[in-house]
Amino acid sequence: MNQDENKNNLPEATFTTNEVATMLHISDATLLRWLKVEKIPGFFRVGRRWLIRKSDYEAYIGKQVSGEITQKQNE
């Protein structure tokens, strides 16, 4: 097996709720409230832990940034 094949078999990187809350500069409690109302899509449970794939988090942030840019252009 070459390195490229091995990379495809690796699990995708994930973030915990604590990591996401820290990156968004919000409290863990706020993030958990957002999860309940599905404000950030892509979170899933593994046992008792909530996780989000790095790619899902980056997609969410990308949408938020592009939305902010669109709003500022429309003002």
Secondary structure, 3 states (H helix, E strand, C coil): CCHHHHHHHCCCCEEEHHHHHHHHCCCHHHHHHHHHCCCCCCEEEECCEEEEEHHHHHHHHHHHHHHHHHHHHHC
